[in-house]
Amino acid sequence: MEATAENRDRLRALVDEPVPAGGSQYDTRFTDEQLDVLLTGAHSVEGAAADGWMRKGGMLLNEMDGIESERQGQETYTYASLEKQLAYTREMADYYRQQDIAGRGVGVGRMLSVE
């Protein structure tokens, strides 16, 4: 798939990694270059999104380092469990993989009639 600005913007939306207002691509988990690699290695933006969600799951492992809560002074911050976060990234990857497959017609049978 071609890595265009339009495809990159759509992919950012599908992997839920928008550039924050006043920020840049470096304020997200994926740089434009990394998104371009995902796009050029896929058949569709949905296929790239599936790969992106799988990579995002790996990033969560490194970012969270198993921490589910932390305390700073009088404040305690509790995060969704890593297990739940990883399950969500897998669900999203599976969803976009199915969208990619459906869009390419892979695995779709056709009935023929001969008269």
Secondary structure, DSSP 8 states (H G I E B T S, - for coil): ----HHHHHHHHHHTT----TT--GGGSSS-HHHHHHHHHTSSSHHHHHHHHHHHHHHHHHHHHTT--EEEETTEEEE---HHHHHHHHHHHHHHHHHHHHHHHTTT--------
